[in-house]
Amino acid sequence: MKRIKKYQKRSSNLEKMGKYICGLLSGAKQKTFKQMAAALSVSYNVLNRSLESEDHEITFMEWDSIKLIKKHITFANQGHFIIDDSVVIKEYAKKMDLISPVFSSLKSKMVKGYVYVFVVWTNGIITIPLKFKLWLPKKVCTKGKYKTKIEIAKDLLLSVQKAFPGATILLDGLFQSQGFMKLLTKVGFKFFMRLPRNRKIRLTKNGKDIKLNKNKDFKLQGNCRSSTWFCYIKEEKYYVTAEKRKKRDDEYDTVYIVSNTKLEPKETIKAYRARWNIEKFFRTAKQSLGLQHCQSVSFNKQKRHIMLVCATYSLLETTKEKLKLNSAEEAKRALQKNKSIMVNFLNIPVKGTLQVFV
């Protein structure tokens, strides 16, 4: 009897989440309860209750995401995991749980909001968000609870290690630290990471530490656009690739990428450029799926809103692949035109939210 009730409860929760995903796909300009309810012709409370699902539902969706990723992994294309953070601005919030002043690079100032660290997977064709975790400033955290963004990134990657051993990780220079690189190598991950120009490295184990931008051995000469060197950062061995990039003013800038994997310079650069796919996810999630629009004061509901935005983005990416479209935005327009898909999604199967398109 208990099993039947649990089954029925999960079925009800998934149906509610299906309605919420339809709201995110709707033509509502703001993805708030009020505007999505009007677009779907349902009550405000229906969508509000959609975010009252239990924590195990988030776990089920993560499992479904893992299945979706594994379905797309091939021997020739294992794909990459990308870690990055994003600010979710809540400019007019007054009473939201855990809200705090954070720096927005978009606005170049401190704003009210949340900072989440995301991990997504991409094979260059589709991008699947897998997990995310809130980062809080030190002033807001209780004593002994503070974690840096690098520590949160470690937690996220270690949580996917069992499902994807030996995966390739792409990271921005924000996450560059000796301890983190050492950990990634120890657990068997391959990584490609932006290296700050002021990082001290040396060509030989017993050589002198010199900053990258002042080290003549790491300069690209003449028409050479890229090169890779074997070097030491403290006591650990790595490969540093330099790439000369042309800026908008027609001047050239040199970017450095550090890795624990030896590849040709062009292959290293190509691998690292796949990191751009997480920026596409952030853009679509914010501009088309209302990542920042949830107005609930409950942090649990804020978290579930983001979970469902991630699930919706996975749906769009899978649709994009099946219909051979160019972007997630095109996939959204295609789903909006196909009323039968939207109707079916309102009565989502009990198998799991993402199972509709796995």
C-alpha positions as CSV (number, residue, x, y, z in Angstrom):
1,M,0.0,0.0,0.0
2,K,2.9,2.4,0.9
3,R,4.5,1.6,-2.5
4,I,1.3,2.5,-4.4
5,K,1.0,5.8,-2.5
6,K,4.6,6.6,-3.2
7,Y,4.1,5.8,-6.9
8,Q,1.0,7.9,-7.1
9,K,2.7,10.8,-5.4
10,R,5.7,10.7,-7.8
11,S,3.3,10.5,-10.7
12,S,1.5,13.6,-9.5
13,N,4.8,15.5,-8.9
14,L,6.0,14.7,-12.4
15,E,2.8,15.8,-14.0
16,K,3.2,19.2,-12.1
17,M,6.8,19.5,-13.3
18,G,5.6,18.8,-16.9
19,K,3.2,21.7,-16.6
20,Y,6.0,23.9,-15.4
21,I,8.2,22.9,-18.3
22,C,5.4,23.8,-20.6
23,G,5.2,27.2,-18.9
24,L,9.0,27.7,-19.6
25,L,8.4,26.8,-23.2
26,S,5.4,29.1,-23.6
27,G,5.4,32.6,-25.1
28,A,5.2,34.3,-21.7
29,K,7.8,37.1,-21.7
30,Q,8.5,36.7,-17.9
31,K,8.6,33.1,-16.7
32,T,6.8,34.0,-13.5
33,F,3.9,32.0,-12.0
34,K,1.4,34.6,-13.1
35,Q,2.5,35.0,-16.7
36,M,3.1,31.3,-17.3
37,A,-0.3,30.4,-15.8
38,A,-2.0,32.9,-18.2
39,A,-0.1,31.4,-21.2
40,L,-1.2,27.8,-20.2
41,S,-4.7,28.7,-19.0
42,V,-4.1,27.1,-15.6
43,S,-4.2,28.5,-12.1
44,Y,-1.4,30.3,-10.4
45,N,-1.4,27.6,-7.7
46,V,-0.8,24.8,-10.1
47,L,2.6,26.2,-11.1
48,N,3.4,27.2,-7.5
49,R,2.8,23.6,-6.4
50,S,5.0,22.4,-9.3
51,L,8.0,23.6,-7.3
52,E,7.0,21.7,-4.1
53,S,8.5,18.4,-5.4
54,E,10.8,16.5,-2.9
55,D,14.6,16.4,-3.1
56,H,14.6,12.9,-4.4
57,E,12.9,14.1,-7.6
58,I,16.0,16.2,-8.3
59,T,18.1,13.0,-7.9
60,F,15.8,11.2,-10.4
61,M,16.3,14.0,-12.9
62,E,20.1,13.8,-12.5
63,W,19.9,10.0,-13.2
64,D,17.9,10.7,-16.3
65,S,20.5,13.3,-17.4
66,I,23.2,10.8,-16.9
67,K,21.3,8.3,-19.1
68,L,20.9,11.0,-21.7
69,I,24.6,11.8,-21.7
70,K,25.6,8.1,-21.9
71,K,23.3,7.6,-24.8
72,H,25.2,10.3,-26.8
73,I,28.7,9.2,-25.8
74,T,30.5,7.3,-28.6
75,F,34.0,5.8,-28.9
76,A,35.0,8.5,-31.4
77,N,33.4,11.4,-29.4
78,Q,33.5,11.1,-25.6
79,G,32.5,14.7,-25.1
80,H,33.6,17.1,-22.4
81,F,32.4,18.2,-19.0
82,I,32.5,22.0,-18.5
83,I,32.5,23.8,-15.1
84,D,31.6,27.5,-14.8
85,D,29.7,29.8,-12.5
86,S,26.8,32.2,-13.3
87,V,25.1,35.0,-11.5
88,V,21.3,34.8,-11.2
89,I,20.3,38.4,-10.6
90,K,17.4,39.2,-8.3
91,E,17.6,43.0,-8.4
92,Y,14.3,43.7,-6.7
93,A,14.3,40.9,-4.1
94,K,13.7,41.9,-0.5
95,K,12.9,38.7,1.4
96,M,14.3,35.8,-0.6
97,D,16.1,33.1,1.3
98,L,19.9,33.2,1.1
99,I,19.9,36.2,-1.2
100,S,23.2,38.2,-1.0
101,P,25.2,40.9,-2.7
102,V,27.2,39.4,-5.5
103,F,29.3,40.9,-8.3
104,S,27.8,40.9,-11.8
105,S,30.4,41.1,-14.6
106,L,27.5,41.9,-17.0
107,K,26.5,45.0,-15.0
108,S,30.1,45.6,-13.6
109,K,28.7,46.2,-10.1
110,M,27.4,44.5,-7.0
111,V,23.8,43.3,-7.3
112,K,21.4,41.2,-5.3
113,G,21.3,37.6,-6.5
114,Y,22.6,34.0,-6.3
115,V,25.8,32.5,-7.7
116,Y,25.6,29.0,-8.9
117,V,28.4,26.7,-10.1
118,F,27.2,24.5,-13.0
119,V,28.5,21.3,-14.6
120,V,27.3,20.5,-18.1
121,W,28.3,17.9,-20.7
122,T,28.7,18.6,-24.4
123,N,29.8,16.6,-27.5
124,G,29.9,19.8,-29.7
125,I,26.4,18.9,-31.0
126,I,24.2,19.0,-27.9
127,T,24.8,20.3,-24.4
128,I,23.2,18.7,-21.3
129,P,23.2,20.4,-17.9
130,L,23.9,17.8,-15.2
131,K,24.3,19.4,-11.8
132,F,24.6,22.8,-10.1
133,K,25.4,24.1,-6.6
134,L,24.9,27.4,-4.8
135,W,28.0,29.5,-3.8
136,L,27.6,31.9,-0.9
137,P,29.9,34.8,0.0
138,K,31.9,34.3,3.2
139,K,30.0,37.0,5.1
140,V,26.7,35.2,4.6
141,C,27.8,31.7,5.5
142,T,27.7,30.3,9.1
143,K,31.0,29.7,10.7
144,G,32.9,26.7,9.2
145,K,30.4,26.3,6.3
146,Y,32.1,28.5,3.7
147,K,33.3,26.9,0.5
148,T,35.2,28.5,-2.4
149,K,34.0,28.1,-5.9
150,I,37.0,25.8,-6.5
151,E,35.8,23.6,-3.6
152,I,32.3,23.5,-5.0
153,A,33.7,22.6,-8.4
154,K,35.6,19.7,-6.7
155,D,32.4,18.4,-5.1
156,L,30.5,18.5,-8.4
157,L,33.2,16.7,-10.3
158,L,33.8,14.0,-7.7
159,S,30.0,13.4,-7.7
160,V,30.1,12.5,-11.4
161,Q,33.3,10.6,-11.3
162,K,31.7,7.1,-10.8
163,A,29.4,7.5,-13.7
164,F,32.1,9.0,-16.0
165,P,35.6,7.9,-15.0
166,G,38.5,9.4,-17.0
167,A,36.3,12.2,-18.4
168,T,37.7,15.4,-19.9
169,I,37.1,18.6,-18.0
170,L,37.1,22.2,-19.4
171,L,37.5,25.1,-16.9
172,D,38.0,28.8,-17.0
173,G,41.0,30.5,-15.3
174,L,38.7,31.2,-12.3
175,F,39.2,27.6,-11.2
176,Q,42.9,27.4,-11.7
177,S,44.8,26.3,-8.6
178,Q,47.7,23.9,-8.1
179,G,45.7,21.8,-5.6
180,F,42.7,21.5,-8.0
181,M,44.9,20.4,-11.0
182,K,46.6,17.9,-8.8
183,L,43.3,16.4,-7.6
184,L,41.9,16.2,-11.2
185,T,45.0,14.3,-12.3
186,K,44.9,12.0,-9.2
187,V,41.3,10.9,-9.8
188,G,42.0,10.3,-13.5
189,F,40.3,13.3,-15.2
190,K,41.9,14.9,-18.2
191,F,41.6,18.7,-18.1
192,F,42.1,21.8,-20.2
193,M,42.2,25.0,-18.2
194,R,42.9,28.7,-18.9
195,L,46.2,29.7,-17.3
196,P,46.7,33.3,-16.0
197,R,49.6,35.2,-17.6
198,N,51.1,35.9,-14.2
199,R,51.3,32.2,-13.3
200,K,54.8,31.2,-12.4
201,I,56.2,28.1,-14.3
202,R,59.5,26.6,-15.2
203,L,60.9,24.5,-18.0
204,T,62.9,22.1,-15.9
205,K,62.2,20.6,-12.5
206,N,65.1,22.5,-10.8
207,G,64.8,25.6,-12.9
208,K,63.7,29.1,-11.8
209,D,60.1,30.1,-11.5
210,I,59.2,32.9,-14.0
211,K,55.9,34.5,-14.8
212,L,54.4,33.4,-18.1
213,N,54.2,36.9,-19.5
214,K,57.9,37.6,-18.7
215,N,59.3,34.2,-19.8
216,K,61.0,34.4,-23.2
217,D,60.9,30.7,-23.6
218,F,57.0,30.9,-23.9
219,K,56.9,33.6,-26.5
220,L,55.4,32.9,-30.0
221,Q,57.8,34.0,-32.6
222,G,57.0,35.5,-36.0
223,N,54.0,34.0,-37.8
224,C,53.7,31.1,-35.3
225,R,50.1,31.1,-34.0
226,S,50.3,28.3,-31.4
227,S,52.8,26.1,-29.6
228,T,52.9,23.6,-26.7
229,W,55.6,23.2,-24.1
230,F,56.3,20.7,-21.4
231,C,56.8,22.5,-18.1
232,Y,56.6,22.3,-14.3
233,I,54.2,24.2,-12.1
234,K,55.7,23.8,-8.6
235,E,56.6,20.1,-8.6
236,E,53.9,18.8,-11.0
237,K,54.3,18.2,-14.8
238,Y,51.9,19.8,-17.2
239,Y,51.6,20.9,-20.8
240,V,51.1,24.6,-21.6
241,T,49.7,25.7,-25.0
242,A,50.0,29.3,-26.1
243,E,47.6,30.6,-28.8
244,K,47.9,34.0,-30.5
245,R,44.4,35.4,-31.0
246,K,43.4,38.4,-33.1
247,K,41.4,41.0,-31.2
248,R,38.8,43.5,-32.5
249,D,41.3,46.2,-32.9
250,D,43.4,43.9,-35.1
251,E,46.0,43.6,-32.4
252,Y,47.1,40.1,-31.2
253,D,46.7,38.7,-27.7
254,T,48.3,35.5,-26.3
255,V,46.2,33.1,-24.4
256,Y,47.6,30.2,-22.3
257,I,45.9,26.8,-21.7
258,V,47.3,24.3,-19.2
259,S,46.6,20.5,-19.4
260,N,47.7,17.2,-18.0
261,T,47.3,15.6,-21.5
262,K,49.8,15.9,-24.4
263,L,48.1,16.9,-27.6
264,E,49.0,18.8,-30.7
265,P,48.5,22.6,-30.2
266,K,45.6,22.8,-32.6
267,E,43.9,19.8,-30.8
268,T,44.3,21.5,-27.4
269,I,42.9,24.7,-28.7
270,K,39.9,22.9,-30.4
271,A,39.2,21.0,-27.1
272,Y,39.2,24.1,-25.0
273,R,37.0,26.1,-27.4
274,A,34.2,23.6,-26.6
275,R,33.9,25.5,-23.3
276,W,31.9,28.1,-25.3
277,N,28.9,25.7,-25.1
278,I,28.2,26.5,-21.5
279,E,28.0,30.2,-22.4
280,K,25.3,29.3,-24.9
281,F,23.5,27.4,-22.2
282,F,23.6,30.5,-19.9
283,R,22.5,32.8,-22.6
284,T,19.4,30.7,-23.6
285,A,18.5,29.8,-20.0
286,K,18.5,33.5,-19.1
287,Q,17.0,35.1,-22.2
288,S,14.6,32.4,-23.3
289,L,13.8,30.1,-20.3
290,G,13.6,32.6,-17.5
291,L,16.5,31.4,-15.3
292,Q,16.3,34.6,-13.3
293,H,12.5,35.1,-13.3
294,C,11.4,33.0,-10.4
295,Q,9.9,35.3,-7.7
296,S,9.4,32.7,-4.9
297,V,10.9,33.7,-1.6
298,S,11.7,30.1,-0.8
299,F,15.2,29.0,-1.8
300,N,14.0,25.4,-2.3
301,K,11.6,26.6,-4.9
302,Q,14.3,28.8,-6.5
303,K,16.5,25.7,-6.7
304,R,13.8,23.6,-8.3
305,H,13.0,26.3,-10.8
306,I,16.6,26.1,-12.0
307,M,16.4,22.3,-12.1
308,L,13.4,22.5,-14.4
309,V,15.1,25.2,-16.6
310,C,18.0,22.7,-17.0
311,A,15.6,19.9,-17.9
312,T,13.9,22.2,-20.4
313,Y,17.2,23.1,-22.0
314,S,18.1,19.4,-22.3
315,L,14.7,18.9,-24.1
316,L,15.5,21.8,-26.5
317,E,19.0,20.4,-27.2
318,T,17.7,16.9,-28.0
319,T,14.9,18.4,-30.2
320,K,17.6,20.5,-32.0
321,E,19.5,17.3,-32.7
322,K,16.5,15.3,-33.9
323,L,15.2,18.1,-36.2
324,K,18.7,19.1,-37.3
325,L,18.2,22.7,-36.2
326,N,20.9,25.3,-35.5
327,S,20.1,26.4,-32.0
328,A,18.1,25.7,-28.9
329,E,16.1,28.9,-29.6
330,E,15.0,27.3,-33.0
331,A,14.0,24.2,-31.2
332,K,11.9,26.2,-28.7
333,R,10.0,27.8,-31.6
334,A,9.5,24.4,-33.2
335,L,8.0,23.0,-30.0
336,Q,5.7,26.0,-29.6
337,K,4.3,25.4,-33.1
338,N,3.8,21.6,-32.5
339,K,0.8,21.7,-30.1
340,S,0.6,17.9,-29.8
341,I,4.0,17.7,-28.2
342,M,3.0,20.4,-25.7
343,V,-0.3,18.6,-24.9
344,N,1.6,15.3,-24.4
345,F,4.1,17.0,-22.1
346,L,1.3,18.3,-19.9
347,N,0.5,14.6,-19.1
348,I,4.1,13.5,-18.6
349,P,4.8,9.8,-18.1
350,V,5.8,8.4,-14.6
351,K,9.1,7.1,-16.0
352,G,10.8,10.4,-15.4
353,T,10.7,13.9,-16.6
354,L,13.7,13.6,-19.0
355,Q,12.6,10.1,-20.1
356,V,10.1,11.8,-22.5
357,F,13.0,12.6,-24.8
358,V,15.7,10.1,-23.8
